[in-house]
Amino acid sequence: MYKRPLSKDIPAPKLIRSKRRSIALEIGPDGTFTVRAPHFVAEQAIQEFISRKRKWIDKIYNRTRQQLTLFRPKQFIEGERFLYLGNEYTLHIAQDMYGKLLFEERFILNERYLPDARILFERWYREEAFMLFTLRCKFYAGNMGVRYNSINLSGAKHRWGSCRPNGNLRFNWRLVMAPRDIIDYVVVHELAHLVEPDHSSRFWTVVDKTFKDHREAKNWLKDNQFRLNF
Ligand SMILES: [Zn+2]
């Protein structure tokens, strides 16, 4: 049954039943495996659905494994590279400097603050992210003729943005590591939800009017999300 691991690398999926109407599989970037199913569907049917999707499951797991081996947590050492707006910048550890963490075509970290490096980097990324999202939302909202209410940052590992019906937007600060056009895509995507709440074809028409290359941007995020981390 679906409660057994599919193979030595693929765990048994976690089953979540709800009021939905169809079965869906989800494989998280960290390798978690979830099946979402309606209350009325028998376990046998869920098992059959998983079997039919086996090729796809294997494909996603292969990619996830590759990405997990490629990703190495940062150690905050001299010469290490950090992403910012799609480019990599080296880290220099300085002994005599004012301030804690600076960015001048490279990252410069005060040696005394090495134990806080991770916190300082996140704070720096968050400040940059907030400035950038504020500017881009203003620009694209004017372009698209929509009004939003507020902008907040989130730190969720793999959710890039969200939009509430009241116009409150939320963006993942990790996106500031991605190229500008990827950031713009996420901004346009969330603003388009102010017009069309669901991912219907009407929604994509709204996105398409302002951001033509949304398919490429979406694929880029899928392929690179493991890099938008440290
Ligand atoms: Zn959406």
Residues whose N, C-alpha, C, O or C-beta is under 5 A from the ligand:
A	BS01	ZN	none
